[in-house]
Amino acid sequence: MKKTFELEIVLLQLADGNPTAIEELYNFYYPRLYYFSKTFLKLDEGIDDILQEVFIKIWQNRKRIKTSSTFNAFIFTITRNLLLNELRSRLNNQKIKEKVGKMAIPIEYSFIEQSEFHDLKEKVDKAINELPIRQKEIFTLSRIYGYSHKEIGEKLNITTKAVEFHISKAIVILRKKLLYFELVSFLFFFIN
């Protein structure tokens, strides 16, 4: 007879440092997180390493987890943040840039040659560089370097609301500029 998964009990055991609890969480959440990660990254490579890091972070933060009602959002947020970091890292790798670039560009643009792909990337970089100085700084820290809103706020001595404001303004500007070049695929990587 299969044992039912009771998140509230498992989280209490986790807070007490019971290693069986992390194993139960892993068994329950791994398939969901794997599917989520695969749809997010569009590649299988590296997902296991990312998910292992997710559960390490859960274990390290086990004393801070208060309720089961927020745990689902918590574990998926950790996963999403690690996936974003991985995606940024992969985009810095030329081979991956080419592979993702081919996957990201709509079918009607699949004939674009490598030099044209680089031209498109340059337009995205140019659009980011043309942002007002503060917006560019905050946007770059967030989307390129992966800092959280709180980390940016602390680093620049501003509120997280100010960080959110600057990022949303930057996104509006970039969408307008990049829509002209029909760079919808690039928008996903840089401003979602």
ZAMARGU-4260 file (C-alpha; in steps of 0.2 Angstrom, whole numbers, plus 5000, padded with zeros to 4 digits):
<rodrens>
0) 5000/5000/5000 | 5007/5017/4995 | 5010/5030/5008 | 5001/5046/5006 | 5011/5062/5005
5) 5007/5074/5019 | 5016/5090/5016 | 5013/5098/5033 | 5020/5083/5042 | 5035/5082/5030
10) 5039/5100/5033 | 5039/5098/5052 | 5051/5084/5050 | 5062/5094/5039 | 5062/5108/5051
15) 5068/5096/5064 | 5082/5091/5053 | 5075/5074/5048 | 5085/5068/5032 | 5070/5057/5027
20) 5059/5073/5025 | 5071/5079/5011 | 5070/5062/5003 | 5051/5063/5003 | 5051/5080/4996
25) 5063/5075/4982 | 5052/5060/4978 | 5036/5070/4977 | 5042/5086/4969 | 5056/5080/4957
30) 5045/5074/4943 | 5035/5091/4943 | 5051/5101/4944 | 5059/5091/4930 | 5045/5094/4919
35) 5044/5113/4923 | 5063/5114/4921 | 5063/5105/4904 | 5049/5117/4897 | 5058/5132/4904
40) 5076/5127/4897 | 5070/5117/4881 | 5085/5106/4884 | 5088/5091/4896 | 5106/5095/4899
45) 5110/5101/4917 | 5092/5099/4924 | 5098/5086/4937 | 5111/5097/4943 | 5099/5112/4945
50) 5086/5101/4954 | 5100/5094/4966 | 5104/5112/4970 | 5086/5116/4973 | 5085/5103/4986
55) 5101/5108/4994 | 5094/5126/4996 | 5078/5118/5003 | 5088/5109/5016 | 5099/5124/5020
60) 5083/5135/5023 | 5073/5121/5032 | 5071/5132/5048 | 5064/5146/5038 | 5050/5136/5030
65) 5035/5140/5041 | 5019/5134/5032 | 5014/5121/5019 | 5003/5134/5010 | 5018/5144/5004
70) 5030/5129/5001 | 5024/5125/4983 | 5027/5143/4978 | 5044/5143/4987 | 5051/5128/4979
75) 5046/5133/4961 | 5053/5151/4964 | 5070/5143/4969 | 5069/5132/4954 | 5064/5146/4942
80) 5079/5157/4949 | 5091/5144/4947 | 5085/5140/4929 | 5086/5159/4925 | 5104/5159/4931
85) 5108/5143/4920 | 5100/5151/4905 | 5110/5167/4907 | 5126/5156/4909 | 5121/5146/4893
90) 5119/5162/4883 | 5136/5167/4888 | 5143/5151/4880 | 5144/5153/4861 | 5139/5136/4856
95) 5124/5136/4867 | 5120/5154/4860 | 5119/5147/4842 | 5109/5132/4847 | 5096/5142/4857
100) 5096/5155/4844 | 5091/5143/4831 | 5078/5136/4843 | 5071/5153/4848 | 5070/5161/4831
105) 5053/5157/4823 | 5052/5145/4809 | 5050/5159/4796 | 5067/5166/4801 | 5076/5149/4802
110) 5085/5154/4786 | 5094/5168/4794 | 5113/5165/4793 | 5125/5166/4807 | 5131/5184/4803
115) 5113/5190/4803 | 5110/5181/4820 | 5124/5191/4827 | 5117/5207/4819 | 5101/5204/4829
120) 5110/5201/4845 | 5119/5217/4842 | 5102/5226/4840 | 5097/5219/4857 | 5113/5224/4865
125) 5112/5241/4858 | 5094/5243/4864 | 5099/5239/4881 | 5114/5251/4880 | 5102/5265/4875
130) 5092/5264/4891 | 5094/5278/4903 | 5109/5275/4914 | 5100/5270/4930 | 5088/5259/4921
135) 5102/5251/4911 | 5112/5247/4927 | 5097/5240/4936 | 5091/5230/4921 | 5108/5223/4918
140) 5111/5218/4937 | 5094/5209/4936 | 5093/5201/4919 | 5111/5198/4914 | 5119/5195/4931
145) 5104/5187/4940 | 5103/5198/4955 | 5087/5198/4965 | 5077/5214/4967 | 5082/5214/4985
150) 5101/5212/4981 | 5100/5226/4969 | 5091/5237/4981 | 5105/5234/4994 | 5119/5236/4982
155) 5112/5253/4975 | 5105/5258/4992 | 5087/5260/4985 | 5070/5251/4989 | 5065/5235/4980
160) 5050/5245/4974 | 5062/5257/4965 | 5071/5242/4957 | 5054/5235/4951 | 5049/5252/4944
165) 5066/5254/4934 | 5065/5236/4928 | 5047/5238/4922 | 5051/5255/4913 | 5066/5247/4905
170) 5055/5232/4899 | 5043/5244/4891 | 5056/5254/4882 | 5065/5238/4876 | 5048/5230/4870
175) 5045/5245/4859 | 5062/5246/4852 | 5064/5227/4849 | 5046/5225/4842 | 5051/5236/4827
180) 5065/5223/4823 | 5053/5208/4826 | 5064/5201/4839 | 5050/5193/4849 | 5061/5177/4853
185) 5075/5188/4860 | 5062/5197/4871 | 5059/5180/4881 | 5077/5179/4886 | 5081/5196/4890
190) 5065/5204/4897 | 5053/5191/4904
</rodrens>
